């Protein structure tokens, strides 16, 4: 009987934790350091009704009520960033990493010495 009560409590605690799905998480740019524009689908799960804001690091992108989700947000990033879900008190509820990958690396090798010499 006690085991069933503990399992039920654990299930309700897991069900109450806020979740979200952010897809895609990776954007591919042509070269390293270039801006990467992509559209992100955001779905909220297990959140009470209320006002929520989606922020990219410290910049708020869009605010909406829980009923307005799922959202599609177009964003422009040039380096790895963090997408955050904020409540009405501007507290971070959940965060998600966004990764930028490039097709061509911007690597330049320096020569350690000249390829020729007079002597």
N, C-alpha and C positions, 0 to 999 in steps of 0.2 A: 504494500500500500504506500509506504514512504517512497519507494523507488518510483512509482507512478507519479506521485506528487512532484518529485524533483524533476522528472522528465518533462512533465507538463509545464512547470515553471521555467525550465530552460528553453522549451519551445516558444513560450510566450515572450521571453526576453529576446530571443533571436528574431521573432516576428516583429517586435517593436523597434528594433534598431533601424535607423534610416539608411536606405540604400538608393543608389542611382546607377543608371547605365549610361555611359558616355561612349558613343561610337561614331567615327573611328577615333583612335587615340594617337595614331601616327600620321604625319603629313610628310610627303616626299617632295623636296625642292630640286631644282636643276643643279645648283651649286651650293656649297656650304656658305651660310651667312645670308642667302637670299630669302626674301619673304615667301612664306608659304600660306596660301589661302585655301581653306577647306570648310566644309559645312559639317557641323557636329549635331547629332541627334542625342537629346538628353531625355531620359525617362526616369521619373521618381517613383520609388516604392516605399511603403511603410512610413509615410509622413503625414502628420495631421494637417487638416485644412489650415491655410494661412498664406502669407505673402513670403515668397522666396526670391532671392536674387542670385544670378549666375555671374561670377566675377573671374576675370583672367588676372591672376596675381592680385593686384590691388585696384584694378579698374573694373567697375560694374558694367557688364555687357547688357543685361536685361533682367527685369524683375517681372514676376508673374505669380498668380495664385496657384495653389497646388492643382486646381482643376484644369488649368491651361496647359499642363504638361501632358504629353511629350512636346518638347520644343525643338526647333531647328534653328541653330545660330551659326552664322557665317563669321569666321574670325581669320585674322591675319597675324601670324607669328613668324619669327625668324630664328628662334632658339627654343630649347626645351622650356616649357612653362608649366604652370599649375592652374587648373580650373577648380574653382571653389564654389560651393553652394552655401549661401548665407541666409540666415533667418531674418526676421524683421528687426531684430536688435543688432544686426550686422555681425553676428557671431558665426564662425565657420562651423558648419555641420559636417560636411564631407569635402574631401579634396580628391583630385584625380590628375595624374601626370599626363601631359601632352608632349609627344616626342617629335622632333623634326629630324628627318634623315635626308641626306643629299645623295644624288646619283653620282656626282663627281666631287671628289675631295679637292679642297683648295690648298693643296700642299705644294710649297715651293722649297726646293733644296738650295741651300747656299753652298757655294764652293768654298772649301777650306783654303785652297791655294789657287794661284793662276794656272791654267793648263799649259803655259809655256814659260820659258825663262831665257834671258839673254845670255846667261853664262852656264 
